[in-house]
Amino acid sequence: MSGPASSVSIVTQTCVQPASAEAFAQWQGGTSAVISAFPGFIEQRLMPPHPPLQVDWVILQRFVSLEHAKKWLSSAERQSRIEGAAPMLVGRDDVHIVNDDASAARTAPASAVISTRVKPGMEAEYLKWEQKVAAAQSKAAGLQGYRFEPAVPGLQDDFIAILRFDSDANLQAWMDSPQRRALIEEAAPLTAEFHARTVQSGFEQWFRDAAPQGAPAPAAWKMNMIVLLTLYPIVFLWGLLVGTPILTRALSLDFPVALFIGNAFSVLLTARLVPWTAERLRWWLAPAKDRQARVDLQGAALLVAAYAIMILLFWKVL
């Protein structure tokens, strides 16, 4: 008996004209409304560009199965949405389907999605070459994971490789390394097209100044703790001073509208406060290796104490 179908993600990378960035974001909002009603849809995530390392918009759309993803790709609803976006785009889109355990680019600090169109009849030789690449890059500094997805006849003509690194610097060092360039040249007779695009995600852009130049991003659990440290008081004070007394009672706004305004304000203010807080906790985010365990514990205890103090203070306010 076969096991349950695993969920998949459609990864779309596209280049948008700079003047159309705002319109494209609004168009994506409309697309989200359409796709959310499509059978088998789970979630959509939009990652705007972060030049110079990530120049493309990256859209991840998750479905419960490959069949549901294929139906969306060939649907009239999707085609209608694409036609509306065409004037905003530059160049070609890269659209790939990957298993969700392969789409870890969603959470990795720095990832590269590499698509390769192999010449007919060269598939076996290309697979042998890919094994050489995998062995070489396994020794690259900062590599966190690697996934290879073969072409799917009739659906996806390209072979897909997804690399995950702990920092932009380590990813770029491998991509620019003489060893990798030599391997790429070796594969030239086997390939018809080759595209490599980088992806950034998560909170890393808020913590860039908190780590030494070229160092890996801070640990994810530390970033999450700092985001919580800043977000919790923002949300509480907004609800206490603005959301409930002004938006809900004085202006009589519906709850979804008031909640949206509050969330928008929270995101904007958090984007300012997190880098400021991270700079002051640099000693904890990037400790010396010989003191890391002790410093990690001290910083975590400090933040837990701050959480407790805020909870007690807000409790008394209520």
N, C-alpha and C positions, 0 to 999 in steps of 0.2 A: 504494500500500500504506500503510495507516495505521500510525502509530508506536505504540510500546508505551503501555499505559494508565498514567497517572500516579497516584501514590498520593494518597490523600485523608485528611483528618482530620475526625472528628466532634467538634465543640466544644460541650460542654454546660456551661451556667452555671446554677447552682441555689443557692437560699438555704436554709440549714439552721438549725433551731432551735439556739440557743447551747447548750442543755443536751444536745443530741444530737450535738455535734461529734465526740466520741470514738467514739460508736457508728457515726456515718456513715463515719469513717475506716476502722473495722474492716469495715464493709459494703463499702467500696470495695476492701479487700483481697480479700474473697470474690468480688467482681465481676471483679477482675483474674485470679483463678484460672479463672473461667468463660470469660472472653473470650480468654484466652491459648490456649485449645484451639480457638477458632473459626477456620474457614478464612479465610485472607487477612489475619489480624491481624498487625500489626507491633509496636506498643508502645502503652502507656498511660501518661499522665502526669497526676498530680493536683497542683493548685495550691490550697492552702488560702487562706482570706481573709487580707488584709492591710489591716484597717480603718485610716483611714476611706476610703481610695481604692478598695480592692477589698473589697467586702463579700460577694461570692459565692464559692462553691467553683467552680473551673473544672476540667473534666476533658477532656483531649484523648486521643482514641483514633484511632490511625493504622491504615489498611488499605491493601493493595496496589492496590486499585481502587475505583471508585465502586460497582460491583456488589457487592463484598464488604461494603462499608459499609452498603448498603441492606439486604442480607440480615441483617446483625446488627441493624439498627434494627427490623426486622419479625419477629425471631426470638422463639420461645417462651422461650428462655433469658433474653433481655434483659427481656422482659415480666415474667417471674418475679422477676428481681432488682429491677425498678422497684417492684413491688407490696410487696416487703419494705422498701423505703426510704421509702415514702409517709408513714408517721407521723412521720418525722424532718424533713420538708420544709415550707417556708412559701412560699406563692405559686406562681407558674408557673415552669417550666423554660424556658430558651431552648436549643434544640438545632439546630445548623446543620452542614452539610457544606461544607467548603471544600477546594480544591486545596491540596496541601502548600506550594506556593510562595506561597499566600495566608495560610497559617497561621503566619506569622512572629511572631504574638503569643506563641509558645512562647519566644522568645529576646529579644524587645525589652524594654528596661527598663520601658517603660510603653506599654500598648496599650488601645485601645477597640474593642469589637465592637458595631456598631450594626446592629440588625435593624429593617426597616420593612415593614409590610404595606400594599401599595398598593391603592387602591380599583379595582375592576374597570373596565377601559376607560381607566384613567389611566396605564398603563404607559409609553407613549411620552412623555407630558409629564413623567413622573417621571424618565425617563432624561435628558431635556434638563436638568432641574433638577440632577440628580446631576453633570452636567458643570460646571455653575456652581460647585457646592460643591468639586469637585476642583480647579478653577482657583483658588478662593479659599484653600483650605487648603494649596495648594502653597507659599504665601508665609508660612505659619505658622512661627514659630521652633521649631526642634528637630524638625521633621517628618523621619522617617527612611524612611517608606514608606506607601503607600496601596494598598489592593486593593478592588475592587468585584466582588461576586458576584451575578449576577441570580437571580431566583427560578427554581426548577426545577419545572415543572408535575407534580403528583402526588407530589412528594417534599418540596419545601421551598417554602412559600408566601411566605416573606419574601425581600426583597432584603437582602444583607449587605454592609456596609462595614467594613473593618478598617484602623484607623489605628495607626501605630507612631511613637512619639516617644522622644527621648533622655532624657526625665526626666518625673516626675510633674507637676512645675510647668508645663512647657511644654504637656503634654497638657491639663491643667486650664485653662490660660490660653486655649487654642483652644476647648475645649468651652464655656467661659463667655463667650467674646468676643461683643460686640454684633453683629459681622458674621455669625457663625454663627447667633446667635439670630434675626436678621432672615431668614436663609435658611430656617431651620426653620419660621418663621411663614409664609413664602411657600409652603412645601410642604404646609401643613396641609390645604388643600382636596383634595390628591391622595392623602393617606394615611389609613389606617384605624387602624393601630397603630404605635407607635414605641418602641423600647427601646434604651438605650445602657448598656453595662456595661464597666467598666475591668478590666484584667488586669495583674498584675505577675508577673514570673518571674525566674529566674536568681539570682545572688548579691547583687543590689542591696541587699536588706534588711540585709546585713552591713556595707555601706559607706556607709550614710546619713549617719553622723556625720563621714565623712572628706572630704566635699565641702561647699562653702559652701551655705547655704540657697538653694534654688531652682536650683542649678546642675545640669547634667547629671550622670548617674552616671559614675563613672570608666570609662575604656576597658576593654572586656571582657578584653583580653589582660593588663592590669594586675591585674584582679581574679583572673583565673585563676592568675597567677604567685603572688599572695599566698596563695590557697587551697592551692596546691601547697606553698608554703613551710611552712605550718602542718600540712597533712595528712600529708606524708611522714614527719616524725619521729614523729607520733602513731601512725601505722600500724606503723612499724618497731619502736618501743619497746614498743607493745602486744604485738606478736607475739613479741618477744624476752623480755619480762618476765612476760607474763600468758598470751597465747594459746597458745604452745607448751608452756611448763612446767606451767601450771596447768590450763587448759581441756582441752588435748589429752592430756597425759601423766597428770597427777594425777587429773583428773575423768573422763578417757576419753570426752569428748564427741565426737560425730560431727563431721566437718569442717563440714558445712553449718550446724550449730548454733553451733559455735565461731566460724565466719566471721560469722554474723548478729550475735552478741554483740559481736564486735570492730567490725563496721561501725556498729552502733548507738552504741557508745561513741565511735567516731571522729567521727561526725556531731555528737553532743552537745558534745564538746570543741572541735571545729572551730568550731562556732557561737559559742563563747565567745572563742576565740583570734583568729579572723579580725578581728572588730571592734577588738580590742585592738591587733593588728598594724597594721591599716589606719590607726588613729588616729596611730600613730607614724610612718607613712609618708605622712601627709597631704601633705607637701611634694612627694612624687612623684605622688600620685594626682590632685592638683588644682594643678598648677604655674601660674605666671603665663604668659600667652600669649607674652610676649616672650622667655621662657626655656624654653619647653616642650620644644623639641627636645633641648637640652642636658640638662635635668633628666630627661627620659624615658630618655636613654641612661645617665645616671649611676645612676638607680634600677634599671634593668634589669641593669646590670653588677653592682650591689650584690647583687641577688637571685641572679644566676647564681653569684656568688662564694659566697654562703651555701649554695646547693645543693651546690657542689663540696666545701665544708668538711664539710657533713653526710655526704656520701657517703664521704669519706675517713675520718671519725671512725667511722662505722658499719662500714666495711670492716675497720678495725683491731679493733673489738669482736668481729667474727666470726672 
